[in-house]
Amino acid sequence: MTRVRHILERLGYTEHTDFDYEVEIRLYGTQRLWADAVLWDGSIPVVLIEVEGREADAPTGWAEARFKAIAWNPEDPIPLIWVAAGEQDRCYQAVQPD
C-alpha cells in the first residue's frame, strides 16, 4: 500500500482529499466490502485500487476489484480499476462499453 500512496502523492493527489484507504462498499442489509483504496474526483469515485502483495496475485486482484467496482453502484459502477500487484501496475475498465 505504501508504494501506491507514493505514486498517488507524486502525481499530486492528497490523501483524504483525492484518495482514501479502506473504503466501505455497502451491499444489501449489513453486508460490506472494503476497497483497498479509491481515487475521487470531488465526491465521485473514479478509480478503485486493489493492492496485492505478489505479481502472481494480479488475476485475483482484478476479479476482486471488478466485483467491488460494480458493487459500489451496479447502475453506475466505479469506471476504472487499478491493480497494484507486487511491483506491477495494471489499469482496466470495470465494465466494457456495449
All heavy atoms as an XYZ file, in Angstrom:
799
protein
N       0.820     -1.188      0.000
C       0.000      0.000      0.000
C       0.871      1.262      0.000
O       0.481      2.266     -0.567
C      -0.924     -0.027      1.218
C      -2.023      0.977      1.154
S      -3.256      0.717     -0.106
C      -4.341     -0.412      0.706
N       2.033      1.170      0.608
C       2.933      2.319      0.661
C       3.348      2.747     -0.740
O       3.397      3.941     -1.043
C       4.175      1.986      1.510
O       3.728      1.627      2.817
C       5.113      3.148      1.597
N       3.622      1.780     -1.608
C       4.023      2.096     -2.984
C       2.906      2.851     -3.706
O       3.153      3.838     -4.391
C       4.375      0.810     -3.728
C       4.956      1.042     -5.108
C       5.428     -0.258     -5.733
N       4.334     -1.131     -6.095
C       3.594     -0.974     -7.192
N       3.821      0.022     -8.019
N       2.619     -1.816     -7.466
N       1.678      2.416     -3.521
C       0.530      3.078     -4.149
C       0.392      4.502     -3.611
O       0.181      5.447     -4.370
C      -0.754      2.261     -3.920
C      -1.985      3.051     -4.326
C      -0.682      0.941     -4.668
N       0.526      4.668     -2.310
C       0.440      6.006     -1.700
C       1.488      6.930     -2.306
O       1.196      8.063     -2.671
C       0.622      5.923     -0.190
C       0.646      7.301      0.490
C       0.867      7.217      1.985
N      -0.352      6.782      2.637
C      -0.468      5.657      3.350
N       0.560      4.866      3.508
N      -1.608      5.336      3.906
N       2.724      6.443     -2.440
C       3.796      7.270     -3.009
C       3.514      7.650     -4.464
O       3.777      8.782     -4.870
C       5.142      6.574     -2.883
C       5.642      6.511     -1.487
N       6.360      5.447     -1.005
C       5.508      7.365     -0.448
C       6.658      5.659      0.265
N       6.144      6.816      0.621
N       2.987      6.720     -5.241
C       2.651      7.017     -6.636
C       1.580      8.107     -6.696
O       1.712      9.082     -7.438
C       2.177      5.748     -7.373
C       3.354      4.780     -7.571
C       1.540      6.110     -8.720
C       2.953      3.414     -8.069
N       0.536      7.959     -5.902
C      -0.542      8.951     -5.911
C      -0.036     10.325     -5.472
O      -0.390     11.343     -6.072
C      -1.699      8.485     -5.030
C      -2.504      7.310     -5.579
C      -3.443      6.754     -4.515
C      -3.268      7.705     -6.829
N       0.801     10.340     -4.450
C       1.335     11.619     -3.967
C       2.248     12.267     -5.008
O       2.199     13.478     -5.211
C       2.042     11.431     -2.633
C       1.062     11.151     -1.506
C       1.715     10.783     -0.191
O       2.947     10.525     -0.157
O       0.986     10.736      0.816
N       3.072     11.465     -5.711
C       3.924     12.010     -6.766
C       3.109     12.572     -7.919
O       3.532     13.498     -8.597
C       4.886     10.947     -7.298
C       6.151     10.835     -6.454
C       7.102      9.863     -7.036
N       6.537      8.548     -6.710
C       6.911      7.400     -7.239
N       7.841      7.358     -8.134
N       6.356      6.267     -6.876
N       1.921     12.013     -8.133
C       1.036     12.512     -9.187
C       0.269     13.760     -8.741
O      -0.474     14.343     -9.523
C       0.050     11.413     -9.609
C       0.675     10.241    -10.372
C      -0.341      9.122    -10.536
C       1.205     10.698    -11.721
N       0.438     14.146     -7.473
C      -0.184     15.368     -6.979
C      -1.482     15.177     -6.229
O      -2.162     16.156     -5.903
N      -1.850     13.928     -5.932
C      -3.077     13.668     -5.187
C      -2.811     13.742     -3.687
O      -1.728     13.398     -3.218
C      -3.651     12.299     -5.549
C      -4.096     12.206     -6.988
C      -3.415     11.408     -7.901
C      -5.195     12.923     -7.437
C      -3.816     11.326     -9.222
C      -5.607     12.849     -8.754
C      -4.914     12.049     -9.637
O      -5.313     11.971    -10.942
N      -3.819     14.168     -2.939
C      -3.699     14.325     -1.494
C      -4.584     13.297     -0.791
O      -5.780     13.190     -1.099
C      -4.145     15.749     -1.083
O      -3.357     16.693     -1.804
C      -3.990     15.966      0.403
N      -3.965     12.571      0.153
C      -4.718     11.583      0.924
C      -5.827     12.267      1.712
O      -5.653     13.367      2.229
C      -3.769     10.835      1.873
C      -4.417      9.656      2.542
C      -3.424      8.801      3.311
O      -2.197      9.042      3.216
O      -3.870      7.887      3.996
N      -6.969     11.637      1.785
C      -8.190     12.097      2.470
C      -8.876     13.253      1.749
O      -9.899     13.730      2.212
C      -7.937     12.459      3.930
C      -7.341     11.348      4.723
N      -7.950     10.129      4.855
C      -6.178     11.268      5.400
C      -7.190      9.338      5.592
N      -6.103     10.006      5.922
N      -8.306     13.716      0.650
C      -8.974     14.711     -0.193
C      -9.257     14.081     -1.551
O     -10.398     14.076     -2.007
C      -8.094     15.968     -0.383
O      -7.837     16.541      0.895
C      -8.777     16.988     -1.273
N      -8.212     13.532     -2.182
C      -8.338     12.922     -3.501
C      -8.414     11.399     -3.450
O      -8.909     10.779     -4.389
C      -7.149     13.312     -4.384
C      -7.020     14.807     -4.547
O      -8.036     15.457     -4.859
O      -5.908     15.328     -4.354
N      -7.890     10.800     -2.407
C      -7.964      9.344     -2.288
C      -8.068      8.948     -0.816
O      -7.643      9.671      0.072
C      -6.777      8.647     -2.966
C      -5.434      8.893     -2.332
C      -4.912      7.995     -1.419
C      -4.672     10.000     -2.673
C      -3.660      8.205     -0.852
C      -3.426     10.223     -2.113
C      -2.916      9.322     -1.202
N      -8.707      7.790     -0.612
C      -8.888      7.233      0.731
C      -8.564      5.752      0.697
O      -8.706      5.094     -0.332
C     -10.334      7.405      1.214
C     -10.688      8.838      1.504
O     -10.002      9.447      2.333
O     -11.641      9.346      0.892
N      -8.167      5.229      1.849
C      -7.896      3.806      2.015
C      -9.035      3.144      2.777
O      -9.738      3.799      3.543
C      -6.580      3.598      2.770
C      -5.388      3.984      1.942
C      -4.758      5.203      2.124
C      -4.919      3.146      0.950
C      -3.680      5.576      1.350
C      -3.847      3.508      0.161
C      -3.234      4.718      0.372
O      -2.174      5.080     -0.411
N      -9.170      1.830      2.552
C     -10.183      1.031      3.238
C     -11.562      1.691      3.156
O     -12.181      2.044      4.147
C      -9.783      0.780      4.697
C      -8.526     -0.061      4.846
C      -8.655     -1.449      4.245
O      -9.716     -2.086      4.383
O      -7.687     -1.896      3.603
N     -12.033      1.840      1.920
C     -13.315      2.490      1.657
C     -14.422      1.436      1.708
O     -14.353      0.415      1.026
C     -13.299      3.208      0.294
C     -14.650      3.809     -0.023
C     -12.194      4.259      0.274
N     -15.424      1.719      2.512
C     -16.540      0.792      2.701
C     -17.467      0.809      1.493
O     -17.828      1.870      0.988
C     -17.330      1.187      3.943
C     -18.500      0.277      4.220
C     -19.287      0.722      5.436
O     -19.461      1.950      5.626
O     -19.737     -0.150      6.174
N     -17.842     -0.389      1.055
C     -18.826     -0.567     -0.007
C     -19.993     -1.317      0.605
O     -19.842     -2.456      1.036
C     -18.234     -1.350     -1.195
C     -17.034     -0.592     -1.776
C     -19.298     -1.608     -2.257
C     -16.237     -1.377     -2.783
N     -21.124     -0.685      0.667
C     -22.303     -1.298      1.288
C     -23.031     -2.174      0.287
O     -23.312     -1.743     -0.827
C     -23.238     -0.213      1.806
C     -22.620      0.563      2.920
C     -23.518      1.671      3.378
N     -22.816      2.422      4.407
C     -23.378      2.865      5.505
N     -24.660      2.675      5.707
N     -22.673      3.515      6.387
N     -23.321     -3.378      0.726
C     -24.115     -4.289     -0.088
C     -25.526     -4.276      0.482
O     -25.985     -3.253      0.957
C     -23.491     -5.683     -0.070
C     -22.070     -5.770     -0.635
C     -21.504     -7.150     -0.442
C     -22.041     -5.373     -2.092
N     -26.177     -5.378      0.469
C     -27.534     -5.462      0.992
C     -27.509     -5.771      2.475
O     -26.649     -6.524      2.947
C     -28.318     -6.533      0.237
C     -28.363     -6.251     -1.233
C     -27.535     -6.914     -2.110
C     -29.214     -5.271     -1.727
C     -27.556     -6.624     -3.467
C     -29.240     -4.979     -3.082
C     -28.415     -5.664     -3.938
O     -28.439     -5.361     -5.269
N     -28.439     -5.201      3.219
C     -28.516     -5.458      4.651
C     -27.268     -4.964      5.353
O     -26.848     -3.835      5.180
N     -26.637     -5.855      6.098
C     -25.441     -5.483      6.859
C     -24.144     -5.907      6.177
O     -23.076     -5.733      6.749
C     -25.496     -6.110      8.262
O     -25.559     -7.538      8.116
C     -26.698     -5.613      9.045
N     -24.236     -6.464      4.970
C     -23.037     -6.925      4.275
C     -22.211     -5.747      3.777
O     -22.734     -4.750      3.304
C     -23.406     -7.827      3.100
C     -24.078     -9.098      3.511
C     -24.431     -9.942      2.307
O     -24.515     -9.461      1.187
N     -24.632    -11.225      2.537
N     -20.884     -5.905      3.903
C     -19.960     -4.859      3.493
C     -18.759     -5.472      2.775
O     -18.339     -6.576      3.062
C     -19.410     -4.075      4.702
C     -20.471     -3.476      5.593
C     -21.082     -2.235      4.949
N     -21.997     -1.557      5.837
C     -23.311     -1.728      5.834
N     -23.867     -2.571      5.023
N     -24.079     -1.028      6.649
N     -18.213     -4.699      1.856
C     -16.922     -4.990      1.237
C     -16.033     -3.802      1.540
O     -16.513     -2.720      1.874
C     -17.061     -5.124     -0.286
C     -17.848     -6.279     -0.838
C     -18.009     -6.130     -2.348
C     -17.161     -7.591     -0.521
N     -14.730     -3.980      1.359
C     -13.788     -2.885      1.596
C     -12.846     -2.788      0.414
O     -12.140     -3.740      0.086
C     -12.996     -3.124      2.883
C     -13.903     -3.176      4.065
C     -14.452     -4.297      4.627
C     -14.394     -2.077      4.805
N     -15.259     -3.939      5.673
C     -15.245     -2.583      5.818
C     -14.207     -0.707      4.724
C     -15.900     -1.778      6.728
C     -14.850      0.105      5.641
C     -15.688     -0.431      6.625
N     -12.850     -1.643     -0.252
C     -11.887     -1.374     -1.312
C     -10.574     -0.976     -0.648
O     -10.577     -0.225      0.331
C     -12.389     -0.243     -2.199
N      -9.461     -1.468     -1.162
C      -8.164     -1.091     -0.590
C      -7.983      0.420     -0.649
O      -7.517      1.035      0.299
C      -7.022     -1.795     -1.312
C      -7.004     -3.287     -1.018
O      -7.560     -3.715      0.010
O      -6.415     -4.026     -1.822
N      -8.373      1.025     -1.775
C      -8.305      2.485     -1.912
C      -9.235      2.917     -3.034
O      -9.565      2.130     -3.924
C      -6.879      2.937     -2.204
N      -9.650      4.180     -2.966
C     -10.470      4.775     -4.016
C      -9.926      6.169     -4.297
O      -9.625      6.927     -3.372
C     -11.966      4.861     -3.603
C     -12.769      5.650     -4.632
C     -12.559      3.459     -3.435
N      -9.789      6.489     -5.587
C      -9.384      7.818     -6.034
C     -10.653      8.552     -6.455
O     -11.472      8.018     -7.199
C      -8.408      7.697     -7.207
C      -7.890      8.974     -7.839
C      -7.106      9.811     -6.832
C      -7.027      8.637     -9.048
N     -10.800      9.773     -5.941
C     -12.017     10.555     -6.144
C     -11.770     11.742     -7.063
O     -10.683     12.300     -7.085
C     -12.518     11.103     -4.806
C     -12.685     10.080     -3.739
C     -11.747      9.659     -2.843
C     -13.860      9.327     -3.454
N     -12.272      8.698     -2.018
C     -13.569      8.473     -2.368
C     -15.137      9.306     -4.003
C     -14.498      7.609     -1.825
C     -16.067      8.431     -3.458
C     -15.752      7.601     -2.387
N     -12.816     12.171     -7.755
C     -12.860     13.458     -8.435
C     -13.977     14.219     -7.731
O     -15.153     14.038     -8.051
C     -13.158     13.291     -9.917
C     -13.174     14.616    -10.665
O     -12.811     15.649    -10.064
O     -13.562     14.616    -11.850
N     -13.606     14.997     -6.726
C     -14.607     15.615     -5.857
C     -15.267     14.524     -5.031
O     -14.609     13.806     -4.297
N     -16.576     14.335     -5.202
C     -17.288     13.285     -4.470
C     -17.565     12.061     -5.344
O     -18.238     11.131     -4.917
C     -18.604     13.836     -3.928
O     -19.445     14.218     -5.006
N     -17.019     12.055     -6.555
C     -17.274     10.960     -7.498
C     -16.093      9.993     -7.502
O     -14.955     10.394     -7.758
C     -17.502     11.517     -8.915
C     -18.709     12.455     -8.912
C     -17.684     10.386     -9.921
C     -18.863     13.248    -10.175
N     -16.346      8.703     -7.216
C     -15.253      7.723     -7.272
C     -14.900      7.414     -8.722
O     -15.783      7.105     -9.526
C     -15.847      6.501     -6.565
C     -17.319      6.615     -6.796
C     -17.618      8.094     -6.841
N     -13.619      7.528     -9.083
C     -13.220      7.288    -10.469
C     -12.292      6.087    -10.637
O     -12.248      5.508    -11.724
C     -12.585      8.540    -11.115
C     -13.625      9.621    -11.302
C     -11.420      9.056    -10.330
N     -11.550      5.724     -9.592
C     -10.655      4.563     -9.678
C     -10.741      3.776     -8.383
O     -10.563      4.329     -7.293
C      -9.179      4.988     -9.908
C      -8.284      3.757    -10.013
C      -9.035      5.862    -11.129
N     -11.009      2.482     -8.504
C     -10.945      1.574     -7.360
C      -9.590      0.887     -7.430
O      -9.207      0.372     -8.479
C     -12.065      0.544     -7.412
C     -12.119     -0.334     -6.166
C     -13.538     -0.438     -5.650
C     -11.515     -1.687     -6.414
N      -8.856      0.918     -6.331
C      -7.495      0.374     -6.296
C      -7.474     -0.877     -5.433
O      -7.905     -0.853     -4.279
C      -6.506      1.424     -5.742
C      -6.573      2.698     -6.583
C      -5.091      0.844     -5.691
C      -5.918      3.897     -5.944
N      -6.982     -1.951     -6.004
C      -6.827     -3.211     -5.278
C      -5.337     -3.511     -5.195
O      -4.642     -3.498     -6.216
C      -7.562     -4.335     -6.004
C      -7.587     -5.644     -5.271
C      -8.416     -5.630     -3.993
O      -9.339     -4.806     -3.863
O      -8.130     -6.456     -3.116
N      -4.833     -3.754     -4.001
C      -3.412     -3.995     -3.786
C      -3.200     -5.454     -3.397
O      -3.843     -5.953     -2.473
C      -2.856     -3.055     -2.687
C      -1.387     -3.333     -2.441
C      -3.088     -1.599     -3.065
N      -2.312     -6.115     -4.120
C      -1.930     -7.500     -3.834
C      -0.429     -7.538     -3.582
O       0.315     -6.776     -4.195
C      -2.291     -8.413     -5.013
C      -3.763     -8.447     -5.360
C      -4.634     -9.063     -4.283
O      -4.111     -9.831     -3.450
O      -5.844     -8.782     -4.274
N       0.010     -8.410     -2.721
C       1.415     -8.477     -2.349
C       2.336     -9.012     -3.430
O       3.488     -8.619     -3.526
N       1.823     -9.919     -4.257
C       2.670    -10.564     -5.259
C       2.101    -10.368     -6.659
O       0.884    -10.315     -6.830
C       2.764    -12.071     -4.993
C       3.305    -12.433     -3.630
C       3.299    -13.937     -3.356
N       2.023    -14.542     -3.725
C       1.908    -15.705     -4.373
N       2.969    -16.394     -4.702
N       0.721    -16.201     -4.673
N       2.976    -10.285     -7.637
C       2.530    -10.153     -9.024
C       1.668    -11.328     -9.448
O       0.734    -11.168    -10.234
C       3.730    -10.000     -9.954
C       4.416     -8.669     -9.804
C       5.609     -8.490    -10.719
O       5.709     -9.200    -11.744
O       6.439     -7.626    -10.409
N       1.932    -12.505     -8.924
C       1.159    -13.695     -9.269
C      -0.307    -13.571     -8.839
O      -1.169    -14.275     -9.359
C       1.784    -14.933     -8.624
N      -0.599    -12.669     -7.907
C      -1.967    -12.489     -7.412
C      -2.752    -11.446     -8.203
O      -3.882    -11.114     -7.840
C      -1.944    -12.101     -5.931
C      -1.396    -13.217     -5.064
O      -1.572    -14.392     -5.423
O      -0.788    -12.906     -4.024
N      -2.184    -10.930     -9.289
C      -2.858     -9.908    -10.092
C      -4.225    -10.368    -10.605
O      -5.184     -9.599    -10.539
C      -1.972     -9.451    -11.241
N      -4.384    -11.608    -11.113
C      -5.713    -12.023    -11.578
C      -6.765    -12.022    -10.456
O      -7.906    -11.620    -10.668
C      -5.494    -13.439    -12.122
C      -4.045    -13.464    -12.493
C      -3.361    -12.609    -11.456
N      -6.376    -12.420     -9.271
C      -7.288    -12.389     -8.122
C      -7.641    -10.949     -7.784
O      -8.806    -10.627     -7.525
C      -6.643    -13.080     -6.900
O      -6.335    -14.423     -7.256
C      -7.563    -13.047     -5.699
N      -6.651    -10.075     -7.795
C      -6.889     -8.664     -7.531
C      -7.831     -8.047     -8.536
O      -8.718     -7.270     -8.181
N      -7.671     -8.398     -9.816
C      -8.554     -7.884    -10.848
C      -9.994     -8.332    -10.597
O     -10.921     -7.517    -10.660
C      -8.092     -8.355    -12.226
C      -9.021     -7.886    -13.308
C      -8.982     -6.679    -13.931
C     -10.129     -8.589    -13.855
N     -10.015     -6.592    -14.847
C     -10.733     -7.757    -14.808
C     -10.678     -9.836    -13.628
C     -11.857     -8.139    -15.543
C     -11.798    -10.228    -14.351
C     -12.372     -9.381    -15.298
N     -10.190     -9.613    -10.303
C     -11.544    -10.130    -10.069
C     -12.186     -9.447     -8.856
O     -13.361     -9.059     -8.899
C     -11.500    -11.645     -9.871
N     -11.423     -9.288     -7.779
C     -11.950     -8.624     -6.582
C     -12.275     -7.168     -6.875
O     -13.332     -6.660     -6.470
C     -10.937     -8.700     -5.443
C     -10.787    -10.064     -4.843
C      -9.739    -10.096     -3.736
O      -9.396     -9.027     -3.185
O      -9.268    -11.196     -3.423
N     -11.388     -6.473     -7.568
C     -11.585     -5.056     -7.864
C     -12.816     -4.861     -8.750
O     -13.615     -3.952     -8.521
C     -10.349     -4.470     -8.528
N     -12.972     -5.695     -9.748
C     -14.122     -5.574    -10.640
C     -15.415     -5.778     -9.870
O     -16.367     -5.012    -10.020
C     -14.016     -6.570    -11.788
C     -15.120     -6.403    -12.802
C     -14.864     -7.262    -14.036
N     -15.871     -6.976    -15.030
C     -17.065     -7.576    -15.074
N     -17.386     -8.493    -14.183
N     -17.938     -7.269    -16.010
N     -15.455     -6.796     -9.022
C     -16.643     -7.060     -8.215
C     -16.970     -5.859     -7.326
O     -18.111     -5.407     -7.251
C     -16.437     -8.324     -7.367
C     -17.626     -8.673     -6.525
C     -18.748     -9.254     -7.099
C     -17.634     -8.410     -5.171
C     -19.859     -9.568     -6.326
C     -18.729     -8.722     -4.383
C     -19.855     -9.300     -4.968
N     -15.950     -5.307     -6.669
C     -16.159     -4.166     -5.776
C     -16.574     -2.920     -6.538
O     -17.430     -2.159     -6.082
C     -14.892     -3.900     -4.968
C     -14.573     -5.011     -3.980
C     -13.213     -4.808     -3.346
C     -12.827     -5.980     -2.473
N     -11.486     -5.817     -1.895
N     -15.977     -2.682     -7.718
C     -16.324     -1.503     -8.518
C     -17.780     -1.546     -8.950
O     -18.472     -0.521     -8.931
C     -15.407     -1.399     -9.736
N     -18.252     -2.709     -9.320
C     -19.652     -2.858     -9.724
C     -20.565     -2.820     -8.506
O     -21.642     -2.213     -8.544
C     -19.839     -4.147    -10.548
C     -19.084     -4.008    -11.883
C     -21.319     -4.443    -10.778
C     -18.972     -5.283    -12.673
N     -20.137     -3.428     -7.407
C     -20.952     -3.440     -6.189
C     -21.153     -2.036     -5.629
O     -22.142     -1.771     -4.957
C     -20.307     -4.332     -5.131
N     -20.231     -1.126     -5.919
C     -20.365      0.258     -5.439
C     -21.737      0.808     -5.825
O     -22.432      1.399     -5.020
C     -19.246      1.112     -6.027
C     -19.330      2.530     -5.609
C     -19.987      3.539     -6.263
C     -18.778      3.111     -4.439
N     -19.859      4.709     -5.572
C     -19.117      4.471     -4.446
C     -18.008      2.612     -3.388
C     -18.726      5.346     -3.441
C     -17.611      3.482     -2.397
C     -17.972      4.827     -2.423
N     -22.082      0.635     -7.101
C     -23.384      1.044     -7.611
C     -23.583      0.312     -8.930
O     -23.026      0.737     -9.946
C     -23.454      2.557     -7.812
C     -24.801      3.001     -8.354
O     -25.626      2.205     -8.780
N     -25.025      4.300     -8.356
N     -24.341     -0.781     -8.941
C     -24.483     -1.573    -10.171
C     -24.964     -0.768    -11.379
O     -24.625     -1.092    -12.503
C     -25.494     -2.648     -9.779
C     -25.341     -2.775     -8.300
C     -25.033     -1.387     -7.811
N     -25.736      0.291    -11.152
C     -26.222      1.105    -12.264
C     -25.184      2.122    -12.733
O     -25.267      2.628    -13.845
C     -27.507      1.810    -11.859
C     -28.643      0.833    -11.610
C     -29.896      1.513    -11.095
O     -29.967      2.763    -11.131
O     -30.793      0.789    -10.653
N     -24.233      2.444    -11.878
C     -23.187      3.419    -12.211
C     -21.899      3.029    -11.473
O     -21.483      3.688    -10.525
C     -23.636      4.827    -11.810
C     -22.686      5.905    -12.300
O     -21.911      5.637    -13.242
O     -22.710      7.006    -11.731
N     -21.242      1.937    -11.917
C     -20.054      1.447    -11.194
C     -18.882      2.417    -11.274
O     -18.858      3.322    -12.109
C     -19.720      0.130    -11.901
C     -20.363      0.228    -13.234
C     -21.546      1.131    -13.091
N     -17.927      2.204    -10.391
C     -16.680      2.963    -10.468
C     -16.036      2.565    -11.800
O     -15.832      1.384    -12.062
C     -15.767      2.639     -9.269
C     -16.453      3.037     -7.964
C     -14.423      3.343     -9.421
C     -15.706      2.621     -6.707
N     -15.719      3.521    -12.660
C     -15.343      3.181    -14.036
C     -13.981      2.518    -14.231
O     -13.812      1.716    -15.141
C     -15.396      4.518    -14.777
C     -15.252      5.553    -13.723
C     -15.823      4.966    -12.468
N     -12.998      2.844    -13.388
C     -11.648      2.340    -13.621
C     -11.148      1.518    -12.437
O     -11.498      1.791    -11.290
C     -10.691      3.498    -13.879
C     -11.024      4.375    -15.084
C     -10.103      5.580    -15.127
C     -10.937      3.572    -16.368
N     -10.289      0.570    -12.754
C      -9.676     -0.309    -11.751
C      -8.164     -0.218    -11.920
O      -7.651     -0.274    -13.037
C     -10.123     -1.773    -11.962
C     -11.622     -1.913    -11.728
C      -9.329     -2.707    -11.068
C     -12.154     -3.255    -12.198
N      -7.480     -0.109    -10.797
C      -6.013     -0.159    -10.781
C      -5.648     -1.330     -9.872
O      -5.999     -1.337     -8.703
C      -5.451      1.139    -10.244
C      -3.982      1.172     -9.944
C      -3.037      0.223    -10.230
C      -3.290      2.221     -9.264
N      -1.805      0.629     -9.800
C      -1.937      1.848     -9.193
C      -3.689      3.436     -8.715
C      -0.977      2.651     -8.574
C      -2.740      4.220     -8.118
C      -1.396      3.830     -8.051
N      -4.965     -2.310    -10.437
C      -4.476     -3.450     -9.654
C      -2.973     -3.273     -9.488
O      -2.226     -3.262    -10.463
C      -4.805     -4.800    -10.326
C      -4.246     -5.946     -9.506
C      -6.310     -4.950    -10.512
N      -2.552     -3.094     -8.242
C      -1.138     -2.978     -7.896
C      -0.741     -4.301     -7.248
O      -1.108     -4.575     -6.110
C      -0.917     -1.813     -6.942
N      -0.031     -5.127     -7.999
C       0.342     -6.463     -7.520
C       1.861     -6.563     -7.525
O       2.483     -6.547     -8.587
C      -0.276     -7.538     -8.409
N       2.426     -6.652     -6.333
C       3.883     -6.648     -6.233
C       4.396     -5.316     -6.762
O       3.991     -4.260     -6.311
N       5.264     -5.362     -7.770
C       5.785     -4.143     -8.404
C       5.083     -3.861     -9.729
O       5.501     -2.993    -10.484
C       7.297     -4.277     -8.632
C       8.099     -4.349     -7.347
C       7.980     -3.071     -6.522
O       8.055     -1.964     -7.095
O       7.792     -3.184     -5.300
N       4.031     -4.602    -10.013
C       3.321     -4.489    -11.282
C       2.043     -3.664    -11.094
O       1.312     -3.855    -10.132
C       2.965     -5.889    -11.775
C       2.230     -5.935    -13.081
C       1.845     -7.353    -13.416
O       1.017     -7.952    -12.738
N       2.453     -7.893    -14.459
N       1.771     -2.773    -12.043
C       0.554     -1.967    -12.029
C      -0.188     -2.181    -13.336
O       0.415     -2.123    -14.411
C       0.893     -0.480    -11.899
C       1.555     -0.165    -10.576
O       0.903     -0.345     -9.538
O       2.734      0.262    -10.587
N      -1.491     -2.413    -13.224
C      -2.329     -2.553    -14.404
C      -3.628     -1.799    -14.169
O      -4.171     -1.833    -13.072
C      -2.656     -4.019    -14.676
C      -1.437     -4.868    -14.938
C      -1.480     -5.441    -16.303
N      -0.218     -6.091    -16.592
C      -0.131     -7.288    -17.113
N      -1.216     -7.966    -17.388
N       1.048     -7.794    -17.385
N      -4.112     -1.154    -15.214
C      -5.372     -0.424    -15.133
C      -6.354     -1.027    -16.130
O      -5.971     -1.436    -17.218
C      -5.156      1.050    -15.425
S      -4.152      1.852    -14.174
N      -7.629     -1.049    -15.724
C      -8.687     -1.654    -16.520
C      -9.951     -0.816    -16.432
O     -10.120     -0.053    -15.484
C      -9.047     -3.052    -15.994
C      -7.907     -3.994    -15.839
C      -7.204     -4.090    -14.634
C      -7.533     -4.840    -16.890
C      -6.142     -4.985    -14.483
C      -6.482     -5.737    -16.741
C      -5.797     -5.804    -15.541
O      -4.764     -6.693    -15.393
N     -10.859     -1.028    -17.379
C     -12.207     -0.518    -17.242
C     -12.985     -1.554    -16.446
O     -12.850     -2.758    -16.697
C     -12.869     -0.340    -18.600
C     -12.313      0.796    -19.408
C     -13.026      0.924    -20.736
O     -13.051     -0.023    -21.507
N     -13.605      2.083    -20.966
N     -13.814     -1.112    -15.512
C     -14.589     -2.055    -14.710
C     -15.600     -2.805    -15.569
O     -15.792     -4.001    -15.415
C     -15.291     -1.340    -13.573
N     -16.229     -2.075    -16.486
C     -17.242     -2.669    -17.357
C     -16.945     -2.227    -18.772
O     -16.709     -1.046    -19.029
C     -18.657     -2.194    -16.942
C     -19.717     -2.773    -17.870
C     -18.946     -2.562    -15.501
N     -16.949     -3.166    -19.684
C     -16.708     -2.843    -21.091
C     -17.973     -2.202    -21.676
O     -19.074     -2.672    -21.440
C     -16.357     -4.106    -21.887
C     -15.069     -4.741    -21.457
C     -13.864     -3.844    -21.696
O     -13.769     -3.173    -22.704
N     -12.953     -3.810    -20.734
N     -17.805     -1.103    -22.419
C     -18.983     -0.463    -23.026
C     -19.640     -1.388    -24.044
O     -18.966     -2.203    -24.671
C     -18.428      0.787    -23.696
C     -16.950      0.623    -23.733
C     -16.570     -0.428    -22.751
N     -20.947     -1.230    -24.194
C     -21.693     -2.072    -25.158
C     -21.341     -1.739    -26.580
O     -21.009     -0.710    -26.976
C     -23.192     -1.906    -24.948
C     -23.609     -2.466    -23.596
O     -22.946     -3.381    -23.110
O     -24.610     -1.966    -23.053
